[in-house]
């Protein structure tokens, strides 16, 4: 995704500079573009690089595991910014990212959502696969919507797995892939469950939109799930054609939904 955003921005005539976070960024992704690798806590160096390269619009893209403060080792500028972020540093991901966006704005930068550069990556509404959810799967989706909304309102996670009405697991700090691994160990006999992934209520949509892609499909299939339902218009559907093809091959459904509507077979009404 970072490479696709960079390529699209360059194609639109923007100058590009990438700041990769050590331990998270992939060097091969950065290589075609002007870039630097910086440790996460070196906020002073990051701001220095952005200003030196005349960066004003920032896209925060790519997965980053939240470090402990001990591992973060902030430099002097990082400590100053953490003080301005305040208690949000100990809040959920959305609370923290909202504070980061605010502080970056105060520093003279404008945060742009990845989906504003790559408009085609937003997942559409409706059934995308040949396989469709049956009545049990639709019921599980409805249950999953309620659970994911409650999680999101508490700024805990964006998704959950429901099987036959039972909530097998919910996403917390471990992320979706680790949650799906856990779901596989908790699977009950009978029809498999569903993954439901939604935008958090009131979420800052310029950062950390829910993402579904081939890796999600592979993990869902390995966990014995029957399908994946995501919030249409609010989820990044990475490598769409591959994700759909992989879901069809695995016999899973992939569906974009409107969580405010009623679920019917293959669509929302």
QUITATA-V927381 format. One record per pair of residues at least 24 apart in sequence whose ideal C-beta (glycine too) atoms are under 8 Angstrom apart, sorted by the first residue. I is the first residue (numbers start at 0). GAP is how many residues later the second one is. Records with the same first field share a line. If there is no record, write none. Layout:
I=GAP + GAP
This chain:
0=60 + 61 + 113 + 117 + 120 + 210 + 235 + 237
1=27 + 59 + 60
2=26 + 29
3=114 + 117
4=54 + 56 + 109 + 112 + 113
5=26 + 27
7=109 + 110
8=50 + 108
11=105
13=43
14=38 + 39
16=32 + 33 + 36 + 38
18=27 + 30 + 31
20=43
23=38 + 39 + 40 + 41
24=37
38=34
39=24 + 27 + 32
40=26 + 31 + 32 + 33 + 34 + 37
41=33 + 36
42=31 + 32 + 34 + 35 + 37 + 38
43=31 + 32 + 33 + 34
44=30
46=30 + 60
49=59
54=54
55=52 + 53 + 54
56=52 + 53 + 54 + 55
57=46 + 51 + 52 + 53 + 54
58=52 + 53 + 54 + 55 + 58
59=37 + 40 + 51 + 54 + 146 + 147 + 148
60=53
62=112
64=110
65=27 + 30 + 107
90=64
91=62 + 63 + 64
92=62 + 115
93=58 + 61 + 106 + 108 + 109 + 110 + 114
94=60
96=107 + 110 + 111
97=106
99=107
100=103 + 105 + 106
110=95 + 96
111=94
112=92 + 93 + 94 + 96
113=95 + 122
114=90 + 94 + 121
115=90
119=120
120=115 + 116 + 117 + 119
121=111 + 112 + 113 + 114 + 115
122=89 + 107 + 108 + 109 + 110 + 112 + 113 + 114 + 117 + 133
123=108 + 109 + 113 + 132
124=107 + 108 + 131 + 132 + 133 + 142 + 143
125=106 + 129 + 130 + 140 + 141 + 142
126=126 + 127 + 128 + 139 + 140
127=116 + 119 + 126 + 127 + 128
128=115 + 118 + 119 + 123 + 124 + 125 + 126
129=118
130=96 + 116 + 117 + 120 + 121 + 122
131=121 + 133 + 134
132=61 + 93 + 94 + 96 + 120 + 122 + 132 + 133
133=57 + 131
135=28 + 55
136=54 + 57 + 89 + 90 + 116
137=125 + 126 + 127
138=26
139=24 + 25 + 53 + 54 + 56
140=53 + 55 + 88 + 114 + 116 + 122
141=121
142=24
143=50 + 51 + 52 + 85
144=51 + 53 + 112 + 114 + 118
146=49
147=48 + 49 + 50 + 111
148=49 + 52 + 110
150=49
151=46 + 47 + 48 + 49 + 51
152=47 + 48
154=45
157=39 + 40 + 41 + 42 + 52
158=36 + 37 + 38 + 39 + 51
159=35 + 36
160=32 + 33 + 34 + 35 + 62 + 64
161=31 + 32 + 34
162=24 + 25 + 27 + 28 + 29 + 30 + 31
163=24 + 26 + 27 + 29
167=25
175=40 + 43
176=38 + 39 + 42
179=36 + 39 + 40 + 42 + 43 + 45
180=38 + 41 + 42
182=40 + 42
183=38 + 39 + 40
186=36 + 37
190=35
191=31 + 32 + 33 + 34
192=30 + 31 + 32 + 33
193=31 + 32 + 33 + 34 + 35
194=25 + 30 + 32 + 33 + 34
195=33 + 34
196=31 + 32 + 33 + 34 + 38
197=32 + 33 + 36 + 61
198=32 + 35 + 36
204=29
208=25 + 26 + 27
209=24 + 25 + 26
210=24 + 25 + 26 + 27
211=24 + 25 + 26 + 31 + 42
212=24 + 25 + 26 + 29 + 30
213=24 + 25 + 28 + 29 + 32
215=27
216=26 + 29 + 30 + 33 + 35 + 37
217=28 + 32
219=30 + 32
220=25 + 29 + 31
224=27
225=25 + 26 + 27
226=25 + 26 + 27 + 28
227=24 + 25 + 26 + 27
228=24 + 26 + 27 + 28
229=24 + 25 + 26 + 27
230=25 + 26 + 27 + 28
231=24 + 25 + 26 + 36
232=25
